[in-house]
Amino acid sequence: MIQFLLALAVQSHPGVDDAKVDAAIKKGIGYLRKAPSPSVGFAKIDDSDELILLTFVHAGIPASDEKFAALLDKVSKRDLERTYEAALQAMIFEEIDRVKWQPRIAQCAQYLMDNQAANGQWSYGEPTIFAQEAPPAKDVASAGGRPPGAVDFGATKSKPKVVKKVSVRKQKPGPEKGDNSNSQYAALGLRACHDAGIVLPKEVLELARRWWHESRHPESGKDANAVASGDGGGSIRGWCYNRTDVCAKEHRPYGAMTAGAVGALAIYDYILGIDFKKDPAARGGLNWLAANWSVTTNPGPTELEGGDKSELFYYLYAVERTGMLYDTALIGNKDWYLEGAKVLLNSQKPDGSWDDSHFKKPTWDTCFSILFLKRATRRLTASQSAGSVK
């Protein structure tokens, strides 16, 4: 318990009560220990074990914990069948020990390679036999990193140095198109693979990056007070669930997809050696978030029933990733962590859960909320990446 409480603490942030944050996370973890692991029927995903396990990892639950160990054992033996699962597993195993789990992370990378759509997106995905072929683990070695038994999971953890690289290549065609939710999580998974020493094909990364550039909604005007680019100008362009020629007549760009897009672009730029701070698409997306800023709604609104009240915590986790990956404390002139943390601390249920009442799956909302409060995403500038691009 002492180890858990030590690992629970997050770095101080001006204006945020650390003790209240720690207490909220602890209470949320207590809820998750007993909560159901809901399925996603329309996506043919049987449970939410990966999302729960990722949350446990960042909350500092030790590997010796019975619930943690059971989830890890189940997830590590699961066939990779869906994009969300493969991406989240790559993030989990890279965070736990990217050297020990490098073969499994390589399988996740192969799955993501084979499931990239022709237009650069990802859909829910389908199994690929090539992801079942793990590279040999005997040549994998590490140097440095955390001491044995340490449980300091999170954005400030010292990770082992990867000295063995593993190359993957696309071995089968994916579907014609996908969606921007699966696509933003695929980017997170590929970043974890890159940091674990997986060498990713340049053409896959460039195609994915091009999709985000081409799928923005049209210019929505300029507002010097809202623009976050730092020079008082720049476009204001966001994203929706798909592309403008598909979605323009149905709905507008909205928060969760725009925040996820900025994070994805930062990842691809980083891996490809491009300055993401100068990427006009990423800057335009950040400007859109500033111009439409909210931490109490998912601004847009979304195309879903419930409008801007739906997927609030899913959106807030995307905002956390934007702030950490783009390496900015402010979105426009808004302190995203201060404002988001206040909302989360005030909206936690007595049982420790969070629930936006739209999907009626408080397990998901609780995970997203804890990941936000932990600022779980490691900054790209702090990443000791071992991968490269071929």
N, C-alpha and C positions, 0 to 999 in steps of 0.2 A: 504493500500500500504506500509506503514511503517513496519507493521508486516511482510509482504512478503519479503521486502528487508532485514530485520534482519534475517529472517529464511533462506534466500538465501545464506548467507555467509558460505563458507566452511573453514575448518581449513587450516591455512597456510602450504605451502609446499615449501621447499627451491628451488629457481629457477623458481617457478611458480608465475605469476602475478595474485594475487587474484582478483583484480579489473576486469581484462579481463575475468577470469573464471566466476565471478558473472554476468558480462554483457552478456557473451555467454549463460549462463543458462537462464537468463531473456528473451533473444531474442528467445531462443529455446522454452520456455514455450509459448511465444507469438505466435509462429508458431503452436504449438500443439493445442492451443485454437480454431484455425480455420481449422486445418488439418482434412482430412478424417480419419475414423477409419476402416482401411482395413480388409477385410475378408481373411480367409485362406481356399480357396475353397477345395483343395485336403484333408485338415484335417477336413472339416466340422465345421470350427470355423467362426462364423458370423461376428465378429468384433475384434478390438484390444483394447477394453475399459479397460480391466484389466491392460494392459501394460501402457496405458496412465495414468490411475489413480495412479498406483504405482509411476510413474515419478512425478506426481503432489504432491503426499505425500512427497517424498524425496526432492522436490524443495521447500517445505514449504508453499504450497498453503493452506490457511485456510479452514476449513470445511464450513464456511459461504459463500465461493465463489460459485457463481451460477453454474459454469461449474463443479466444484468439487462436489457439492451437487447432481447435476443431475447424474453424473457418479456413485457416491457412491450408490445412490438410485437404479439405474438400476442394478449394479453389485450385490448388496446385495440381490436382489430379484430373481436373475437368478438361474435356476436349474443348478447343476453342471453336465456337460456333457463331458468335455475334460480335460486332464491332465494339460495342460498349464493353463487353467482357474482356476482349483482348486488350483494349486501351487501358482499362482500369487495372488489369493484371500487370501490364508493363509498368504502370506507375507504382503499384504495390511492391513488386519485387525489386524494382530499382531503388525504392526507398528503404526496404528492409536490408538488402545486401546485394548490390548490383554485380558483385563478383561471383558470389555463390550461386546466384540465380541467373547468371548470364545466359545459359542455354535455354531456360524457359522464356526469358525476355526475347531471345532471338526467334523463338517460335511465335511470340506475339508480333514481332516485326514482320515475319513472313506472312502471317495471317493478314496484317494490314496492307502489305504489298499486294497480295493477291486479290484483295477486296476493294482496291481503289477503283472507282468508276471511270469510265472513258472521259468524262468531263472534269475529273479531278476531285470529285466528291467521294463520300462514303455513304452507303446505305446501312441497314441493320446487319448485312453481311450473311455469308454462307460458309460452311466448312470448306477447308482446302486441305487435301492430303499432304501438301508440301509443308504445312505448319506442324505436322506430326513428326517431322524429321528434325530432331534437335541436334545441334553440333556437339561434338565430344566435349566433355567438361574437364578432362584430365589436364589440358594445357592452360586452363584458366588460372590466373594467379592474381594476387592483389598485393599492394604495398601501402602501408600506412592505414589511415582510417580510424574508426572508433575502437576503443579498447574492448576486449572480450566482456560480454555481459552488459554492456551499456545499452540503455533504452532511450537515448535522447533523440527520438524521432522528431521530425519537423524541419522547418525551413532553415534552421541554423545548424543542423547536424553535420558533423564531419563525416564524409563518405569515403569508403576505400577507393584507392586509385586503381583503375582498370588498365592492365598492361597487355591484355590479349584482345584483339579486335576480331569481330566476326562479320563477314559480309553476307548480305542477303540481296536477292534480286526478284523481281516480279516474274512469276512462273505460270500464271494463268490470267486471262482477262476477267475483269470485274463487270458489274452491270453498266448500263448506259449512264445512269445518274443516281444521285442519292439525295441527302438532305443536309442542312447546315448544322443540325444538332449532332448527328453521328459524326459529321466531318470535323467539328471542333474538338470532339473527344478523341478522334483519331489523331489529331495534331498533338494532343497531350500525350497520347501513347507513344507517338514517334519521337517526341522530345525525350521521354524516358528511355527509349531504345537507344537513341543517340548518346545519351549520357552514360549508358551502360556499355559503350564500346561497339555498338552495332553500326556497321557501315551501310548507309542507306543510299539507294540510287538517286543521283541528282535529278533525273527526269521525273521521278515520282514526286519529289519535293517541289520542283518547279511547276509541275502541272497542278499540284494542290494549291500552291501560292497563286497561280494565275486564276484559278477558280474564284478565290476570294476577291481578287482585283476586278474580275469581270462581273461578279454577281451583286455588286453594290446597287442600291437604289439611286435614282437620280439626285442631283444636287438639291438640297432642301433649304438653301439660303445661307447667308452669312450673318453672324452676330458676334461682333468683336468682344462682347462681354462673356460670351459662352465658349468661344474658341479656345481649345486647350493646346494648340500647337506651339505656343510660346512666342510666336511672332505677330500675334494679333490678327492673323488671317488664316486662309486655308478653307477647304471645302467642308461641308457638313453632310456626310453620306453614311447611311446605315444599311443594315441587312435584315432580311426576314428569313423565313424557314427555307426558302429556295432561291429563286432568281427573279429578277424584275419582270421578265417576259412571262413568267408563270404566275407570279403573285401580285403584280401591280394592280390588277382589277379587284383583288380580294382583300388585301390588307397592306398596311404600311410596314416599314422597317420597325423593329422593336428591340427593347433592351437586351434580352437574353441572347438573341442571335448576334446583335452588334457587339456586345461585350465579348462573346465567344470568338467572334471573327477577329477582333483586335488582338486577342491572345494568340490565336492561331497564326496570324500574320507575323507577330513578334517571334514565334517559334521558328517558322520557316525562314524568315530573314536571318535569324541568328545562326541556324545550321548552315545556311548557304553563304554566310559571311557578308550579309547585307546589313547596313545600319538601319535597324527597325525604327529608330527615332526619326529617320528621314523618309520613311515609306509613306507616300501620300495617302494610300488607302488606309493604313493604320491610323494616321493622324486624322483623316476625315472621320473615321469611326469614333475615335476618341472625342472629336468635336461634336459628333452627334450625341454621344452620351452626355456631354456637358450641356448641350442645348436642350436636352430632354431629361435632365437629371431628376432622379427619384430613387429613394431607398424604401419607399412605402408601397410602390407599385412597380410592375414590370412594364415600363412605358412603351407606348406604341399606338394602340394596344396590340396584343398578339392576335393571331387568327383564331385562337381557341375560345370556346364558350367561357365566359367569365371575364373576358377582356383583360384590362391591365391589372386585375386582381389575381390572375392565374399565374402559376409558376414563379411566385415571388422569390422563394428561397433558392430555386434553381438559378434565377437571375442574379441574386446576390452572390452566389458562388462564382458565377461568371465575372461579376464585377471584381471580386477578389483576385481572380486570375489575371484580369486586365491590369489591375494596379501593380501586382507583383511581377508579371512578365514584362510589362512596358516600363517597369521600374519607376513608378510615379506615386507620390503620396497624395496628389491632387488630381481630380478629374475636373477640368475647368478650374474653378476656385473652391471646389468642394473636397473636403477631407473624407474620402470614401470610406476609410476604415472607421473613423470616429462616428460618422453618421450611421453607417450600417450596424456597427456594434450596439449603438444605443437602441436601434429598432429591435435587434435580436434580443437584447437583454430585457426589453419591455414586452416582448411577445411570446416568450417561452411559456408553455402550459405548465400547470402544477405538477403533472406527471413527468416533466423533463423534456417533453417533445416540442416540436414546432410543427405547424400545420397551416398551409395556406387555404385549406378547405376546398381546393379545386379538384385535385386528383384523389383526395382523401387517402393519401399514403404518407402519414406522418413520419414513417421510417426514412423516406427519401428527404423530406424537408429537414428532419433532425440532422441527418448526415451533412447536407449542404450548409446548414447553419453552423455546425461545429467546424467544418472545414474553413468557413469564412472567419470565424472567431480565432482560429489557430493561425490564420494567414499561412495556410498549409503549402501554398505553391512556392517553390524555390525560385528566386530571381535568376534570370538567365545569366546575368553578369556574375553571379556567385557560383555558377555551375562549373565543376571541373570536368568538362566533357572529354570523353575518350574516343568518341566516334569520329567519323569523317564522312565525306561525300565522295562517291565514285561515279 
